[in-house]
Amino acid sequence: MSTLPQAFLDAWENREPRMIFTTVDKQHKPNAIWVLCVKMLDNQRILIANNFFNKTLENINNNSHGSLLMIAPEREAYQIKGSIEYYTEGKIFDDMKEWLDPKFAGVGATILNIESIYYGAEKVF
C-alpha cells in the first residue's frame, strides 16, 4: 500500500467540510455535486455517502471514474481522482451507516479508489 503525502493528509484533516464530487456520463459530459458526508477509509479509499444521488448514481452505474475536489486551509485545493465502487449492503455500507448522521439518507456507499492526487496542477500522488 502506497503512503499518501503528509501534506495531503494534514490538509485532509483540516479541510472544509463541503467538497465537489464529479463523475461523467456515457457522452463524457461531467456532472458535479456538493458532498458533505465523506470519510477516508485508508490510504487507498475514500467513502462518499449517497444522500440521493441522481445523475451521479447513473454515471457510477455506467462505470464512471470520478474526482473529489477538496479545499484545505489557506484556500489550497487538492483533487483526488480514481475509479468508483458502489455498495448498498455489506461491510462498507454498514460502516457508513454507523458513522453517518441519521438526518442523512445514506442510501448507498460510494468508494473512490485513490489513483492520483493533484495539488493545483502538480501531481503529488
N, C-alpha and C positions, 0 to 999 in steps of 0.2 A: 504494500500500500504506500503510495506516494504521500509525502508530507506537504501540506499546504503552506504557503509562505506565512511567516509570523505576522508580517504587516497586514496581510489579508485577514488572518484570524483576529487580530486586535481590532481591525475595522469592523469585522462581523459583530464582535461583542458590543461595539459602540454605535452600531448603525441606526439609521432612522427606521422606525417600525414598518412603514409602508414601503413596498418595493414594487417594481413593474415586472410582470411575467409575460413573456412574448412567445407565441407559437406561430406557425404558418399553416395555411390551408393547402389543399391539393393544387391550387393555382399559384402557390407561392406568395400569396398575399398575407402580410403579417396581421396578427391580432394581439394587442397589448392590453393587459388588465392590471389594476391595482391588486396586490395581495398583502395581507396583514398577518395571517396565521402561517408562519414559516419556522422551521426548526432544522438545524444542521444535525444530521444523524451521526455522521462520521466524516472522515477526510475524503469520502468519495460520493456522498449523497446528501441532498437537501430535500426535506419533505415540505410540500406546499399543500395545505388543506383546500379541498374543493368545497367552497361555500356557494354552490350553484353556478359553476362554470357553464357556459352555453357554447359559444363558438370555440372557446379554449378546449373543452372536452371533445368536441367534434374533431378538432385538429389533433389532439392527443390520440384519439382512436384511429386516425389516419397516419400514424407513425411519425408525427412531427417531432423535430428536435425543438429545444427551447432555450431561452436565455432569461436570466433573472438580473435585473439592474438594481443595485443597492447603493444607497447614498450613505457615506460614512462621515465622521466629523470633518469639519473644515470643507464641507461640500465635495469631498473626494468621491469619485464614482468607480465602482467595480462592476463588471459584467461577467456573470458565470454562465457558461454555455455547456450544453450536453444533451444526451438522449433522455427520453422520458419513459417512465413506467407508471402504471396506474392500478390502484388497488381499491376494492370495495369490501374486502374481507381479509382475514388473516392477521399475522403478527404486526405488520406495518400499519394497517388500518386500525387495529386495536390499540396500538401505541398512540396513534394520533388522537383517538377518541379519549384517551386518558389525560392528555395534557391540553387538549383543545377546550377553550371556554364553552360551556353548554349553550351560550347565546348564539354560537355559530353553528351552521348546519352540519358541516363535516360529513358530506355525503360520499367523499372519496379522498384517498391519499395519493397525491402525485409525487413521484420521486424524480428529481432532476439529478441525473448521474453526472458528476463534475468531470468534464473532459478538458476544459480550458477556462482560465480566468484572465481577464484583461483589466488593467488599471489605466483608464483612458485608452490610448492606442497601444500601450505596451503589454505584451503577453507576459504574465508573471507566473503562470502555471499551465 
